[in-house]
């Protein structure tokens, strides 16, 4: 169930708003933290209008309210995972519709499009959205939807969201931006013209690696109605407990992200000085190919660093496994630092030739920086790099 029209809180900062969010369904008790409503059904005719948790729950509504306020938009809809949020959007399309996709998307997005929805007649075309002839490509293909990420996973390409949206909006083509890597604190796609801003709330929004969730924010009532229908009709709803955890986690998002970004910037610079490191990709480093765009479009550089090492896959694996504080695991955005080998983990389902074409090889590593002491993280990297140097 949607959070409804957002009532903007005047003269308060983001730290204050995520902590003192409106509406917690605890007026009678005075509970500082909102309670959990682990009920499957509700008494008919209740004042809040709930009937069955698949189509709405107080914990959904609380989280949606916080997210729409953070995104500065009218509506937010929450789902059981980022993939469920993707499913909700795509389920609004029909057979033979074409989605024009950035060629470097999250591996599970690619798998969902190519191995699931393709069987129902949905078409996809994968292109490089940094190309200068973008307007011509969009006009020639006339897609039903455009799907992008920025920064992309895992290559950290920065796409010009405003330019893409200006072109698409003139043609009345909805644009979906996966904003998981940036979060609304760094980048607000809706303000740049996007129709839908998608995020895996599993990642930075929750930040503690203990809950799954997804969300879609929009200023379009039509799209909000479609998303809420999908939540109910397809059973894409989250659990009340996960929503409660994510609501709790989001209260420290600004604090966590500030520390994570500082760590990421320092780690990117440290790794760039290592002879065994072939390349470092971080949006706010001057050697990033879209650095100027990143600094114009994003408030900060984010907390993901991607590197390529001068090493074989076996050596790269050995490096990842030798790290002490960077745990080798899927996901990102938590308070703990993680290291990932995209070719065999997040993008394992993507055909090898496709991975190589876009630059995901066996020597590519993705770091998600956490909140640990930077001295411990740098020492950890040094000892692991020493093993393969």
C-alpha positions, 0 to 999 in steps of 0.5 A, a space after each residue: 500500500 502506498 504512502 500516499 502524498 508526501 507531506 514535506 517536513 519544513 526546515 529539517 535536515 535529512 538526519 533529523 527526518 530519517 530519525 523523526 519520521 511521521 506516522 509510527 502507529 504507536 500513538 496509544 502507547 507512546 512507543 519511540 520505535 514503531 511496533 512490528 505488526 506480524 499479522 496476516 489479516 485485519 478486522 474488516 472496516 478498521 480505521 486505517 483501511 488495512 485488510 490483508 498484509 499482502 496488500 498492505 501493513 502498517 510496517 509497509 506504510 511506515 517505511 514507504 513514508 520514510 523512503 518517499 520523504 528521503 527521495 523527496 517524491 510523492 509515492 513509494 512502494 516496498 517489496 520483498 527484495 530488489 528483484 521483486 521490485 524489478 518484477 513489479 515494474 516489468 509486470 506492467 509491460 506486455 508481450 513484444 514490448 521492448 526494454 532498452 537496457 544499459 549493457 552493464 546492469 546487475 546480473 540478477 536483472 539481466 537473468 530476470 529479463 533474459 531467462 524469465 520475462 523473455 519466455 513471456 514475449 518481453 524483448 530487451 536490447 542492450 546498449 552502451 548509454 554513454 554513446 553520443 548517438 543516444 537520441 538516434 538509437 532511442 528514436 529508431 527503436 522506440 522502446 516501451 521502457 528504458 532501464 539504466 543504472 548509475 553508477 553501474 554494477 560492477 563497472 561504475 559507469 556513470 550515465 547522464 541521467 538528465 540527458 537520457 530522461 530529457 530525450 525519453 520524456 520527449 518521446 513519452 518513454 518511461 525511464 527506470 533508474 536503479 539507484 541502489 549504489 547511490 541512494 537518495 543521499 547521493 543522487 535523486 533520479 526523479 529530480 533528474 527526470 526519471 519516472 521510477 527510482 528503484 533501490 534494493 533496500 537490502 543494501 545501503 538503506 538497511 545497511 546491516 545485512 540482515 533483511 531483504 527488501 526493495 522499493 520503487 519511488 515515483 511522482 506518478 500516481 499511475 505508476 504507483 497504482 500499477 506497483 501497488 497492484 503488482 505487490 498484491 496480485 503477484 505476492 511481491 510484498 515484504 514481511 512486516 519484520 523486514 520492513 521494521 528492520 529496514 526502518 530501523 536501519 535507515 535511521 543511521 544511513 547518513 552516518 554510515 554512508 559518510 564513513 563508508 564514502 571516506 573509506 572508499 575514497 582512501 582505499 581507491 587512492 591506496 590501491 591506485 598506487 600498487 603496481 599489481 593493480 592494473 586499474 582502479 575505478 571510483 567515480 570521484 577519481 580524476 582518472 574515471 572516464 565520467 568523473 566530471 559527470 559524476 561530480 555534477 550528478 552525484 553529491 559524493 562518490 559512493 562507497 564502491 571501488 572496482 579494481 582490475 589486478 594483474 593476476 590470474 583468476 586463481 590468484 585473484 581468488 587467493 587474494 579475495 580469500 586472504 582478506 580478513 576484514 573484507 569478507 568475500 560475499 555477495 551483496 554490498 552496502 552493509 556496515 561490514 566491508 565486502 569483496 566480490 568477484 563479479 565474473 563468478 558471483 554477481 554476474 555468474 549467470 551472464 554469458 562469458 562472451 557478454 561479460 568480456 565484451 563489457 569488461 567483466 573479466 576474471 581479474 575484476 574485483 568489487 569492494 564494498 566499503 564498510 565502517 571499519 577503521 581505515 588503518 585496519 582496512 589498508 593493512 588488510 589489503 596490503 597483507 593480501 596483495 603481498 600474497 600475489 605480488 
